[in-house]
């Protein structure tokens, strides 16, 4: 199926020398580089999508399409779309009420009825983009007014497990009711939707308010009365670790193909590595992200490294190297980059440099940009900088061999020199998620691109006489087939 955004390929075609490009064994054809290029799309407070409350369905769909078009055109390959910002859902859920960020009213369904997550999955996959459903597990509401909660909200039905803390309402993480509620929503998403990942951000226990302890005395005393022996901090960390393990095993039990990723605060503890200062996420958020990384509980870790290369107390390169060093099980490390700090704290070149540092760091295989609206608005020229300096060639999502390492069969390819039409089709039972196509347009110079599964032909530019044309199939977990090669 040829869509208008695919017909733009001549405008975004990538010419590249074979120098520095990895060629597949037994073939002189270069391979598309591997790099996770993610973009966070946040729904909380309407900061990315929907861009305001109460939009019509048509406006919401157009709004999301425009973001996905942007991601495709900038040669990124994944979006992390927030579907549970605060005890709610931006899709028809049997577990949580409709989000106010969609319709303007908590619990109110959109009219006419539609399923934003099903729509997002379809639109993303038609562009060859991965989509990860982003959930905040324990934030109950981004305000403190309990009367605003929808009747179906877990905190409205169980007020004893809802705490007021700071400027928000928070679910009690130790509550079995809360943990089951979140796990039920995870199961709902991974069984009903063809997503590529489940994603949690940095909020487990809330960021601390000075002089105000989190109000979980009742829950902790009940734990002690039941024979618990851990101190409160260790108790909190232990229950979060248990919860994370349960989420991971639940995902794999219901859909082993779905990746599980977390983007923790970028500093595990001050002094790790030496010289690093800042918030202690281990002791303040009770998030032992080093353990999750060491044990390979998650499929990817995306520490929010929202500091600069030249920062002394929070050095981007030092922190990135530390996180990679903690990746004992060889999972993915994809740091989060602070596009939102442009132009107040950094210029666009800082992000370009951080991408270069990440590429030069062995063991890091991508990055995620926060956030979509800043890129779409080209704030500080960031969209232009990425296009001209960082994303000059397409990239494939790195494979996850611990989940699946079986590649699809090479496609069957044909070329009609009279019309310049290259055609291909699958050659096996495993379907492609994306195709790669490469053409040697002059000696040592290659044009290449990635195309979504629905496109199985491409008309080359009139008069084009490539020496070699190659097509490969790439499956949902990044496994690439051998290349089907034609020498016209």
PESULKA-V77512 format. One line per field, one symbol per residue. phi: phi as a letter, one per 40 degrees, with the letter a starting at -180 (. if undefined). psi: psi as a letter, one per 40 degrees, with the letter a starting at -180 (. if undefined). Layout:
# PESULKA-V77512
phi = ???
psi = ???
This chain:
# PESULKA-V77512
phi = .cbcccccdccbdbcacccgbcccdgacccccdbacbbbcbcbdffcbadcacgccdcccccccdcccdcccccgcbabbbcbbcagbabacbcbbcdccccbgbdgcccbccabdccccccccccbgbcbbccbbcbccacabccccccdccccccbccbbbcagbbbbcccccdccccdccccccdccccbccbabbbcccbccdccdgbcccbdccccccccchcbccccccccccccccccccdccdcccaccccbbbbcdcbcadgbcdgcbhdccccbbfbccccccdcgcccabbdcccbccccccbcdccccccccccccbgccbbccbcdcccccbbbccccdcccccccccdgbbiabbbaccccdcfcggcccccccbbbcbcabcdcbcccabcccccccbaabccbgccbaacbicccccbbbbbaccadgbbcaabbcdcbbaaccddgcbccabbbbbbccbgcbccccbbbd
psi = hhidedeeddeeihhiiehehhiiheiehiihihhhgihhhhdhefdchieiieiidddddddddddddddddefieiihhhegdgfahfihiediiiidedeehhehiihihigddddddddddeefhihhhhhhdehdifiegdeeiidehddddgdeehihhbeihhihdehddddddddddddddeddifieihhiaehciihihhegihgfdddddddddeeieiidddddddddddddddddddddddgedhihiigiiehdiiegihehiaigddedefhgddddddefdidihghggfiidehddghddddddddddegdefaihgihigdeeheddiiddddddddddddehhehfaihhhidddddefheedddddddddfeiiiihiigdedhehiiiiihiihhddeehhiiiigidhiidiiihihhdihehhhiiiiidehfihhiihehgidhhihihhadfehhiihhhhg.
